[in-house]
């Protein structure tokens, strides 16, 4: 006999990070080169970015492309997407425009974030993808 389903709490990575921030607000959450941030500071930034995404008209379930280097900003964008119920679509920084255009056509992100040093790749890919996302 199969046991009946029990409702599990709906928690995602955004929720788990927020819980960790409440437990350890002053501890270092991320350390990247010369830059570091506490759980509390990162949590506050994540909340602001998540609220901004929602104010910009994005909705839970929307895909958000992220073409960035390994930085604190990258983690912030991922956590903000998850907190707002969106799907973070990580893109490696070595990707070329034709490969990225393929991803844009098939994943259909609602918005796409690109580091300023990678913006040319994102705009070239966007132009050839035919997908109307915001960059």
N, C-alpha and C positions, 0 to 999 in steps of 0.2 A: 504494500500500500504506500502510495506517495503521500508524504505529509502535506498539510495545507500550507499555502504560501503565507508568510508573515511579512508585514510591511516593514521594510528597512528604512532607517532615516535617510533622507535624501541629502547627502553631503558630497560635495565635490572638492577638488583641490583648493578652490577659492575659499570655501568654508573652513577647510582644515588649516589653511594658512592663517585665516583670521583668528581661529582658536589658539594657534601657536603664538600669535602676536599678543593676545590677551594674557597668556601665561608667562611670556618672556619679553615684555615690551622694550626693555633697555638692552637686551642682548643683540649682538651683531647677527643680522639675518643673512646678509650677502657681503662678500668681500671680493672686489674685482680690481686688481692692480692697486692703484692709489685710492680708489673709491670704495667706501663701505657705507652701509646703512643699517639702522636698527630695525627690529621687527615693527616697532611702533611707527617709525617714519615711513617705512615701506608700506605698511598697512594703510596709513593715511593717504599716501600717494595713489595706491591701488584703488582706494575708494573714490577719490576724485576722478581718476581716469575712467573707472567703470561708470560713474554718474555722467561724465561727459559723453561717453559712447552712447548711452541711452538717450541723453538730450539731443544728440545728433541724429536721432531717428533709427538707430540700430535696435534690433530686438533680440531677445533670447533665441538662440538657435541659429542666428546669423553667423556666417564664417568671416573671420578677420585674418587676412594675410599679413604675415610679419616677416619682412626681409631685413634682418638686422645682424649685427655682429654680436658676439657673446659679451654682453654688458648688463649692467643693472637695469637699464631701460628695457631690455628684452624680457627679463623676468617680470618686470612691472607690467608690461603689455600683456603677457600671458595671464598673469594673475587677475588683471582687470577684466580680461575677456571672460575668464572662468567665473569671476564674481558676478558679472552681469548675465551669466548664463549663455554666453556666446562660445563659439568654437574657434579656438586659436589655431591658425594654420601656419606652422613654422616652416620657413623657407631658408635653406642654407645660403650663406652669403657668397658662396662660390658659384651659385647657379647662373647660367647664361640666359639671355633674353628668350631664345626659342623654347627652352625648357620651362621657363617661368610662364610664358604665354600658354603653353599646354596646361599647366596647373590652373591658370586663371580661367581658361575655357571650361575645364572639367570640374574644378572645385567651386567655381562661381562665388568668390568672396564678395561680400557687400562693400567692404572697404579694405584698403591695402596700405600698410605702413612700411615705409622704406627708409633706411638710414640715408642721410644726405649723400654719403659716398657711394651709395648703391641706387640712388634715385634714377640714374640714367638707365640702368638695367630694367627697373620697374616700369618706367615710362615707355621704353622700347617694347617691352613685353605687352604692356597694356595696349599700345597702338596696333600690334599685330594679332592680339587675342580676340578682338571683337566683343569682349565682355565689358559691360558698362559699370565697372566698379569705380569707387572714388579712391584716388591715391593721395 
